[in-house]
Amino acid sequence: MPWQKNGGGDEPRNPRGDADRGSPWGGAPKNDNKNNSKQDSKQDSKQDSSWGSEPKSPWGAGPNPPEFERLIGAAQDRLKKFGPGDITPRMGAMLAGALALLWLLSGFYTVDPNQVGFNLVFGRYVGKTAPGLNYNWPEPVGEVVKLNVTDRNSIDIGARGVPSAYSGLGEAPEESLMLTGDENIADVKFRVIWQIDPTRPEDFAFNIKNQEETIKAVAESAMREIVGRTQIQPLLTAQRKVIEPAAQDAMQSVLDSYKSGVTVLQVQLLSVDPPPTVISAFRDVTSAQQDRSRFVNEAQAEANKIVPQARGEASQIQRAAEGYREQTVAEARGQTARYLKIFTEYKKAPEVTRERLYLETMERVLASGDKILLDRAGALPVLPLDPMKGALPLQPGPRGQLANHPEGGQ
């Protein structure tokens, strides 16, 4: 550069700028004396001090850009010349310590609030970590396994994808077709909602392999067992609400025996239908059963209306019969008492009692009908009062005479 000595040993430019001096970038002039050399050396020293000194920066002292570039260039040249033989034991120890420190620092890790971490050292479980910043030996000595313990997961058996109003459920007949207790085939699609047990997440991480496949296999096995004990008609109608908790309990029992660390939250039956080839016939049967239930309900309602009415009428007739019985018995007892009294009087005066009984009997008999009196001496004019009383007209007597007298007349 103009203010620095170059590699050829050229002097800096003469500040006087004389014409007889050499090139501003070349060597020293030929005809030079000692005085001029001394003056030039003084000026050169001043100029070197002025150009080489570090300028004052408004932000403080620091190397200027040319000096920084020179340091970078020197460092690059040294790295190019650096070889394995230039490493000293001390330098090697420092380099190894720095690498070891970086390796140890890489063991820090964070666990999210919905997660739990497991520390492994040489593949062996050594402890569980809580959410936050944690540490374990870095790889390949240590390993960290993280699980989402608060997330809810779902598995569909017999269906593929999410059901919608337009596309419905995807078919998986190898999973959904099941044999019922009466040897029929039912197409059962259901969903299992499960969660990692927050109290024993290490069981889920280390006790079972392919966790989701295991849960799916257990769910399908439990549902097949329950469907195999149920007939198809209850399965299609009333037993659906009973099957869901039964399948959940069966699944939880099997998973607990595996020590899987899984909690089954719910089992939902998405659809229970006959096979597609016979579904129309089953729908007709279901419709007929619904009609039968409707007719039975209507008949039961009519029976509930008629039976109480008939029971009321029967009770009324029964009470009337009981009243008539009491009345008849009372009259019979009264007649018996009257007869006993008359018999007692008859014993005292038989003739008088017999005459009185005759007269009372004839009075009762003759008082209830019309009476015709015939006079043996001859025909007597009779005033026809019976027609005025609504009686029959006069009839001829045995002697060709007409007579109709009121009761007790002659």
C-alpha positions in Angstrom: 0.0 0.0 0.0 1.3 3.6 -0.6 1.9 4.2 3.2 3.6 1.0 3.9 6.8 -0.6 2.8 6.4 -3.1 0.1 8.2 -6.4 -0.2 10.9 -4.8 -2.5 12.3 -2.4 0.1 11.1 0.8 -1.7 11.0 4.0 0.3 7.9 6.0 0.8 7.2 8.8 -1.6 9.1 12.2 -1.1 6.7 14.6 0.3 8.4 17.5 -1.5 7.5 15.9 -4.8 10.8 16.9 -6.6 10.9 16.1 -10.2 14.4 14.6 -10.0 13.2 12.0 -7.4 12.4 8.5 -8.5 8.9 7.0 -9.1 6.5 7.4 -6.2 6.3 3.6 -6.0 10.0 2.9 -7.1 13.4 2.9 -5.4 15.5 5.8 -4.1 16.9 8.5 -6.4 20.4 8.0 -7.8 22.1 11.4 -7.1 21.5 11.7 -3.4 23.7 13.0 -0.7 23.9 12.4 3.1 22.1 15.5 4.1 19.2 14.8 2.0 19.2 11.2 3.3 19.0 12.4 6.9 16.2 14.8 6.2 14.3 12.2 4.3 14.8 9.7 7.1 13.3 12.1 9.6 10.4 12.9 7.4 9.9 9.2 6.7 9.9 8.5 10.4 7.3 11.2 11.0 5.2 10.1 8.2 5.4 6.4 9.3 4.4 7.4 12.8 1.5 9.5 11.5 0.2 6.8 9.1 0.9 3.8 11.4 -0.6 5.2 14.5 -4.2 4.1 15.3 -6.8 6.8 14.8 -9.0 7.8 17.6 -12.5 6.4 17.2 -15.5 8.3 18.6 -16.6 5.0 20.2 -13.3 4.3 21.9 -9.9 2.9 20.9 -9.8 -0.1 18.5 -8.0 -1.4 15.4 -8.6 0.3 12.2 -10.0 -1.7 9.1 -6.6 -2.1 7.5 -5.1 -3.6 10.7 -8.2 -6.0 11.1 -7.8 -7.2 7.5 -4.1 -7.8 8.2 -4.9 -10.0 11.2 -7.4 -12.0 9.3 -4.9 -12.6 6.5 -2.2 -13.7 9.0 -4.6 -16.1 10.6 -5.5 -17.6 7.3 -1.9 -18.0 6.3 -1.1 -19.7 9.6 -4.0 -22.2 9.2 -2.8 -23.1 5.8 0.7 -23.9 7.2 -0.7 -25.7 10.2 -0.1 -29.5 10.4 -0.4 -32.4 12.8 3.1 -31.9 14.0 2.3 -28.3 15.1 -0.2 -29.6 17.9 1.3 -29.5 21.3 0.0 -31.7 24.2 -1.4 -28.7 25.9 -3.2 -27.6 22.8 -4.6 -31.1 22.3 -5.8 -31.2 25.9 -7.6 -27.9 25.6 -9.2 -28.9 22.3 -10.4 -32.2 23.9 -11.7 -30.4 26.9 -13.7 -28.0 24.7 -15.2 -30.8 22.7 -16.1 -32.7 25.9 -17.8 -29.6 27.4 -19.8 -29.1 24.2 -20.9 -32.7 24.3 -21.9 -32.5 27.9 -23.9 -29.3 27.3 -25.9 -31.0 24.5 -27.6 -33.2 27.2 -30.0 -30.4 28.3 -33.5 -30.8 27.0 -37.0 -29.4 27.7 -40.3 -31.3 28.5 -43.6 -29.7 27.5 -46.4 -29.3 30.1 -48.4 -32.1 28.5 -45.4 -34.5 28.4 -43.3 -36.6 30.6 -39.7 -37.6 29.9 -37.8 -40.8 30.5 -34.0 -40.9 30.9 -32.2 -43.8 29.5 -28.5 -44.6 30.0 -27.1 -47.3 27.7 -30.7 -48.3 27.0 -31.7 -48.8 30.6 -34.5 -46.7 32.2 -33.0 -44.7 35.1 -35.7 -42.1 35.9 -38.7 -39.9 35.0 -38.6 -36.2 34.5 -41.2 -33.5 35.0 -42.1 -30.7 32.6 -39.4 -28.0 32.3 -35.6 -28.0 31.7 -33.9 -31.3 32.4 -30.6 -33.1 31.8 -29.5 -36.5 30.8 -26.3 -38.0 29.3 -26.0 -37.0 25.7 -26.1 -39.5 22.9 -24.8 -42.2 22.4 -24.5 -42.7 26.2 -28.0 -41.4 27.1 -31.4 -41.1 25.4 -34.6 -39.3 26.2 -38.1 -40.6 25.5 -41.0 -38.1 25.6 -44.7 -39.1 25.8 -47.9 -36.9 25.6 -49.7 -38.2 28.7 -52.6 -35.7 28.7 -53.6 -36.1 25.1 -56.7 -38.2 24.2 -56.2 -40.6 21.4 -58.8 -42.5 19.3 -58.7 -45.7 17.2 -61.4 -46.7 14.7 -62.1 -50.4 14.3 -64.0 -51.5 11.2 -63.9 -48.0 9.6 -61.4 -46.0 7.7 -61.2 -42.2 8.0 -63.6 -39.8 9.6 -67.3 -40.3 9.0 -69.2 -37.6 7.2 -72.8 -36.9 6.0 -71.8 -37.5 2.4 -69.2 -40.2 2.3 -70.1 -42.2 5.4 -67.5 -44.6 6.9 -64.8 -46.3 5.1 -65.2 -50.1 4.9 -62.9 -52.6 6.6 -64.9 -55.8 6.5 -62.0 -57.9 7.8 -62.4 -56.0 11.1 -66.1 -55.2 11.2 -67.8 -58.5 10.3 -68.4 -60.4 13.5 -70.3 -63.6 14.4 -73.2 -63.2 16.8 -74.5 -65.6 19.5 -77.3 -67.0 17.2 -74.8 -67.6 14.3 -75.6 -64.5 12.3 -73.2 -62.0 10.9 -73.2 -58.4 12.1 -71.3 -55.4 10.7 -70.0 -53.6 13.8 -68.0 -50.4 13.6 -66.8 -48.7 16.8 -64.3 -46.2 18.1 -62.0 -46.5 21.2 -60.9 -43.3 23.0 -57.9 -44.0 25.2 -55.2 -42.1 27.1 -51.8 -42.9 28.6 -52.1 -43.5 32.3 -50.5 -40.4 33.9 -49.6 -42.4 37.0 -47.7 -45.2 35.2 -46.5 -43.8 31.8 -43.3 -45.9 32.0 -45.5 -49.0 31.5 -46.7 -47.6 28.2 -43.2 -46.7 27.1 -41.4 -50.0 28.0 -43.8 -52.9 28.7 -45.5 -53.1 25.3 -44.3 -52.8 21.7 -46.3 -51.1 18.9 -48.7 -49.6 21.4 -51.5 -48.5 19.0 -51.5 -51.9 17.2 -51.8 -53.7 20.6 -54.7 -51.5 21.7 -56.5 -52.0 18.4 -56.0 -55.8 18.6 -57.3 -55.9 22.2 -60.3 -53.7 21.3 -61.3 -56.0 18.4 -60.9 -59.1 20.4 -63.0 -57.8 23.3 -65.8 -56.6 21.0 -65.9 -60.0 19.1 -66.2 -61.8 22.5 -69.2 -59.6 23.6 -70.9 -59.8 20.2 -70.4 -63.6 20.2 -72.5 -63.8 23.3 -75.3 -61.6 22.0 -78.1 -62.4 19.6 -78.4 -60.3 16.5 -81.9 -58.7 17.2 -81.0 -57.3 20.6 -77.6 -56.3 19.2 -79.4 -54.2 16.5 -81.9 -52.6 18.9 -81.8 -52.5 22.7 -78.5 -53.9 23.6 -76.3 -51.2 22.1 -76.1 -49.2 25.3 -75.1 -52.3 27.2 -72.4 -53.4 24.8 -70.4 -50.2 25.0 -69.5 -50.3 28.8 -69.1 -54.1 28.6 -66.5 -53.8 25.9 -64.7 -51.0 27.8 -64.5 -53.1 30.9 -63.2 -56.1 29.0 -60.5 -54.0 27.2 -59.4 -52.4 30.4 -59.1 -55.8 32.1 -56.9 -57.2 29.3 -54.7 -54.1 29.1 -54.2 -54.0 32.9 -53.0 -57.6 32.7 -50.4 -56.6 30.2 -49.3 -53.7 32.4 -49.7 -51.4 29.4 -50.2 -48.1 31.2 -53.3 -47.4 29.1 -56.6 -46.0 30.3 -59.7 -46.7 28.1 -61.9 -43.7 28.4 -64.8 -44.6 26.2 -66.1 -47.1 23.6 -68.5 -45.7 21.0 -70.5 -47.9 18.6 -70.5 -46.0 15.3 -72.9 -48.4 13.5 -74.3 -51.9 14.0 -75.9 -53.3 10.8 -76.5 -56.6 9.1 -74.1 -57.4 6.2 -74.7 -55.3 3.1 -76.0 -58.2 1.1 -79.0 -58.8 3.5 -79.5 -55.4 5.0 -82.8 -54.8 3.1 -84.3 -58.0 4.5 -83.3 -57.1 8.0 -84.8 -53.7 7.6 -88.1 -55.3 6.6 -88.0 -57.5 9.7 -87.2 -54.5 11.9 -90.2 -52.6 10.4 -92.5 -55.6 11.0 -91.3 -55.8 14.6 -92.0 -52.1 15.1 -95.5 -52.5 13.7 -96.1 -55.4 16.0 -95.0 -53.4 19.0 -97.2 -50.5 17.9 -100.3 -52.9 17.7 -99.5 -54.4 21.0 -99.3 -50.9 22.6 -102.6 -49.9 21.1 -104.3 -53.1 22.3 -102.8 -52.6 25.7 -104.2 -49.0 25.8 -107.7 -50.3 24.8 -107.5 -53.0 27.5 -106.5 -50.4 30.1 -109.6 -48.4 29.1 -112.1 -51.3 29.0 -110.9 -53.5 31.9 -111.4 -50.9 34.6 -114.9 -50.1 33.2 -115.9 -53.8 33.2 -114.5 -54.2 36.7 -116.6 -51.3 37.9 -119.7 -52.8 36.4 -118.9 -56.2 37.9 -118.5 -54.6 41.3 -121.8 -52.8 41.0 -123.6 -56.1 40.1 -122.0 -57.8 42.9 -123.0 -55.2 45.4 -126.6 -55.3 44.0 -126.7 -59.1 44.4 -125.4 -58.8 47.9 -128.1 -56.3 48.7 -130.8 -58.5 47.2 -129.5 -61.4 49.3 -129.6 -59.4 52.5 -133.2 -58.3 51.6 -134.4 -61.8 50.8 -132.9 -63.3 53.9 -134.4 -60.5 56.0 -137.9 -61.1 54.5 -137.6 -64.8 55.0 -136.6 -64.3 58.6 -139.6 -61.9 59.1 -142.0 -64.4 57.5 -140.7 -67.1 59.7 -141.2 -65.0 62.9 -144.7 -64.1 61.7 -145.5 -67.7 61.1 -144.3 -68.7 64.5 -146.4 -66.1 66.1 -149.5 -67.2 64.2 -148.9 -70.8 65.0 -148.7 -69.8 68.7 -152.2 -68.1 68.4 -153.6 -71.0 66.4 -152.8 -73.4 69.2 -154.9 -71.2 71.6 -158.0 -70.9 69.3 -157.8 -73.0 66.1 -161.3 -72.1 64.7 -160.9 -68.4 65.1 -157.5 -68.4 63.8 -158.4 -70.5 60.7 -161.3 -68.2 59.9 -159.2 -65.1 60.2 -156.5 -66.6 58.0 -159.0 -67.5 55.4 -160.5 -64.0 55.3 -157.1 -62.3 55.2 -156.1 -64.6 52.4 -159.2 -64.0 50.3 -158.9 -60.2 50.9 -155.4 -60.2 49.5 -156.4 -62.4 46.5 -159.7 -60.5 45.6 -158.2 -57.1 46.1 -155.8 -57.4 43.2 -158.4 -58.1 40.4 -161.8 -57.2 39.0 -164.9 -58.7 40.5 -168.3 -59.6 38.9 -171.3 -60.3 41.2 -174.3 -62.3 39.9 -177.6 -62.2 41.6 -179.4 -65.5 41.7 -182.9 -64.0 42.1 -182.9 -62.3 38.8 -181.5 -59.4 36.9 -181.1 -56.2 38.7 -180.5 -52.9 37.2 -176.9 -52.0 37.8 -175.3 -48.6 37.4 -172.3 -49.1 35.1 -169.6 -47.5 37.1 -166.8 -49.8 36.0 -166.3 -48.1 32.6 -165.8 -44.9 34.4 -163.0 -46.6 36.5 -161.3 -48.0 33.3 -162.8 -51.5 33.8 -163.9 -53.8 31.0 -167.5 -53.5 29.6 -170.3 -55.6 31.0 -170.3 -59.3 30.1 -173.5 -61.4 29.9 -174.0 -63.7 32.9 -175.0 -67.3 33.0 -178.7 -66.4 32.7 -178.3 -63.8 29.9 -178.2 -61.0 32.4 -175.6 -58.3 32.6 -174.2 -57.3 35.9 -171.1 -55.4 37.0 -171.0 -54.2 40.6 -168.2 -52.5 42.4 -166.2 -54.4 45.0 -168.4 -55.2 48.0 -171.8 -54.4 46.3 -174.9 -56.7 45.8 
